[in-house]
Amino acid sequence: MAKGPQKDSKNKALHTKLLKRKKAKVQEEKKERALRLKEIITKMNQQKKDDESDTQSV
């Protein structure tokens, strides 16, 4: 009795590895983008605060 064709586990393992790598890359980009946005917001808030203090002191 033939059991059928051999499964291609090597290809499946490679595919899984590539998908994990892709997901990790997307996750890292999301974190970097969030951090960059947070820095920009902080900088803008600081600039706004400085502008308000300049107008009050004059």
C-alpha positions in Angstrom: 0.0 0.0 0.0 1.3 3.4 -1.0 1.1 6.1 1.6 1.0 8.9 -1.0 3.5 11.6 -1.8 6.0 12.8 0.8 5.0 16.0 2.6 7.1 19.1 1.8 7.9 20.0 5.4 11.1 21.9 4.4 9.1 24.3 2.2 6.5 24.8 5.0 9.3 25.5 7.6 10.9 28.1 5.3 7.5 29.7 4.6 6.8 29.9 8.3 10.2 31.4 9.0 9.7 34.1 6.3 6.2 34.9 7.7 7.6 35.3 11.2 10.3 37.6 9.9 7.8 39.7 8.0 5.5 40.0 11.1 8.4 41.0 13.3 9.5 43.6 10.8 6.0 45.1 10.6 5.8 45.1 14.4 9.1 46.8 14.7 8.1 49.5 12.2 4.9 50.1 14.2 6.9 50.6 17.4 9.4 53.0 15.7 6.5 55.0 14.1 4.8 55.3 17.5 8.0 56.4 19.1 8.7 59.0 16.4 5.1 60.4 16.8 5.5 60.5 20.5 8.8 62.5 20.1 7.1 64.9 17.7 4.2 65.5 20.0 6.5 66.1 22.9 8.5 68.6 20.9 5.4 70.4 19.7 4.0 70.6 23.3 7.3 71.9 24.5 7.3 74.5 21.7 3.7 75.5 22.5 4.6 75.9 26.1 7.6 78.0 25.3 5.5 80.2 23.0 2.9 80.7 25.8 5.6 81.6 28.4 7.2 84.1 25.9 3.9 85.9 25.3 3.1 86.0 29.1 6.5 87.5 30.0 6.2 90.3 27.4 
